[in-house]
Amino acid sequence: MSPHLRRGGVCFSLGGMSTPAASPLQRRFVPVLLVLAWLLFATGIFFPFFHVAKFWIFHEAISVVGGIATLFRAGEYFLFTVLTLFTLVFPAVKLGLLGIIWAEREHDLARVQRLHGWVSALGKWSMLDVFVVAILIVTMKAAGLARIEIGLGLYLFTFSVVATQLTSAWIDRLLRR
């Protein structure tokens, strides 16, 4: 006999733990959202977040990875570390954990719920980078030092955050059934 029995949308484990069974749509939708979030994240960090024009002469496109590398070269190790953690590491770890949670959802409920707790905690911290970028843009615009135009990378990164949040909420809903 199989260790899992499916009835009424719930996967019953013979070990006494149960996890929700995903519908056919959910089985396709969650992985598609995860892949989409990964692709948007991976491209968004390399495409320019914004284009800066200073004194109508100097033009520069700034991406997340380029900006972080510039901070390192300039010896701004504290900002380099903070932005690397909150802009690159936390979102990548969150996406990786969501993938593991989805893959393991019917095997080890205790582990899945523990990992989802980590995802929730990471989600609260991973928005710090958006706050830092917003402060930077407002400061530069307020000082009148530069003209700033939003780049494709900001949109890609933002859509990655939205896709990640949707995936996390969808998985959370499934785990609470």
C-alpha positions as a printed Julia matrix, in Angstrom:
177×3 Matrix{Float64}:
   0.0    0.0     0.0
   1.22   3.51   -0.79
   2.4    5.66    2.14
   0.09   8.46    0.92
  -3.64   8.24    0.22
  -5.43  11.05   -1.61
  -9.03  11.89   -0.7
 -10.97  15.14   -0.98
  -7.99  17.34   -1.84
  -5.91  16.22    1.15
  -2.95  13.89    1.02
  -3.11  11.68    4.1
   0.19  10.32    5.3
   0.24   7.02    7.14
   2.62   8.65    9.64
  -0.26  10.78   10.94
   0.84  14.04    9.25
  -1.15  15.46    6.35
  -0.42  17.95    3.62
  -2.83  19.39    1.1
  -2.92  17.75   -2.28
  -2.37  20.2    -5.1
  -4.87  20.41   -7.92
  -3.58  19.86  -11.48
  -3.61  23.64  -12.01
  -1.61  24.23   -8.83
   0.89  21.51   -9.78
   1.64  23.5   -12.94
   1.1   27.05  -11.68
   3.45  27.07   -8.67
   6.5   25.71  -10.56
   5.84  28.13  -13.44
   5.7   31.03  -10.98
   8.92  29.84   -9.31
  10.76  29.61  -12.63
   9.38  32.98  -13.7
  10.49  34.56  -10.39
  14.01  33.05  -10.82
  14.3   34.32  -14.4
  13.06  37.8   -13.5
  15.41  37.95  -10.5
  18.45  36.7   -12.44
  17.93  39.15  -15.29
  16.73  42.03  -13.11
  19.92  42.2   -11.05
  22.07  42.57  -14.2
  19.9   44.98  -16.21
  20.14  48.68  -15.28
  17.93  49.66  -12.36
  18.15  53.25  -13.41
  20.01  55.55  -15.77
  21.67  58.59  -14.24
  22.5   61.75  -16.18
  24.68  64.27  -14.32
  25.04  67.82  -15.57
  23.73  66.78  -19.02
  27.17  65.36  -19.81
  27.75  62.18  -17.85
  25.42  59.24  -18.39
  25.6   56.0   -16.46
  23.43  52.88  -16.26
  23.43  51.31  -12.81
  22.43  47.7   -12.18
  22.21  45.94   -8.83
  25.31  43.84   -9.49
  27.2   46.8   -10.96
  26.29  49.03   -8.02
  27.34  46.4    -5.5
  30.65  45.86   -7.33
  31.22  49.63   -7.33
  30.68  49.75   -3.56
  33.26  46.99   -3.09
  35.83  48.72   -5.33
  35.24  51.99   -3.46
  35.97  50.29   -0.14
  32.39  50.69    1.13
  32.43  47.21    2.65
  29.56  47.72    5.09
  27.15  48.9     2.36
  28.52  46.21    0.02
  27.75  43.52    2.61
  24.29  44.83    3.53
  23.16  45.24   -0.08
  24.66  41.91   -1.15
  22.79  40.15    1.65
  19.45  41.87    1.17
  19.46  42.24   -2.61
  21.17  39.06   -3.8
  21.47  36.45   -1.07
  18.11  36.73    0.72
  15.95  36.71   -2.44
  17.96  33.79   -3.91
  17.69  31.8    -0.68
  13.97  32.56   -0.45
  13.38  31.32   -4.0
  15.48  28.23   -3.32
  13.56  27.45   -0.13
  10.24  27.88   -1.95
  11.44  25.38   -4.54
  12.42  22.89   -1.83
   9.11  23.41   -0.04
   7.19  22.73   -3.25
   9.26  19.65   -4.07
   8.97  18.23   -0.52
   5.37  19.24    0.21
   4.07  15.67    0.24
   7.04  13.99    1.91
   7.89  15.73    5.19
   5.28  18.15    6.53
   7.31  19.13    9.62
  10.31  20.05    7.46
   8.12  21.92    4.97
   6.47  23.97    7.7
   9.86  24.75    9.28
  11.26  25.86    5.92
   8.18  27.98    5.26
   8.8   29.73    8.58
  12.27  30.63    7.28
  10.75  31.92    4.04
   8.37  34.16    6.0
  11.25  35.53    8.08
  13.39  36.16    5.0
  10.52  37.92    3.26
  10.41  40.54    5.97
  14.1   41.37    5.58
  14.46  41.11    1.82
  12.59  44.37    1.16
  15.34  46.46    2.77
  17.05  46.8    -0.62
  13.95  48.41   -2.13
  13.96  50.92    0.71
  17.66  51.73    0.15
  17.17  52.24   -3.6
  14.15  54.48   -2.95
  16.15  56.63   -0.51
  19.01  56.9    -3.0
  16.7   58.01   -5.82
  14.83  60.54   -3.67
  18.09  61.97   -2.3
  19.65  62.38   -5.74
  16.5   63.93   -7.21
  16.01  66.25   -4.23
  19.59  67.49   -4.44
  19.1   68.25   -8.14
  22.41  66.53   -8.86
  21.14  64.18  -11.48
  18.3   63.22  -13.76
  17.24  59.66  -13.03
  15.26  57.43  -15.35
  13.98  54.05  -14.24
  15.59  51.15  -16.08
  14.32  47.73  -17.13
  16.14  46.02  -14.25
  13.95  47.73  -11.65
  10.81  46.44  -13.36
  12.22  42.92  -13.74
  13.34  42.87  -10.1
   9.97  44.23   -8.93
   8.07  41.59  -10.93
  10.37  38.96   -9.43
   9.43  40.14   -5.94
   5.73  40.05   -6.86
   6.02  36.54   -8.39
   7.92  35.34   -5.32
   5.3   36.79   -2.96
   2.47  35.22   -4.99
   4.21  31.84   -4.92
   4.86  32.1    -1.19
   1.25  33.09   -0.5
  -0.06  30.26   -2.71
   2.12  27.68   -0.93
   1.16  29.14    2.46
  -2.5   28.76    1.56
  -1.95  25.15    0.57
  -0.08  24.4     3.81
  -2.87  25.89    5.95
  -5.65  23.75    4.42
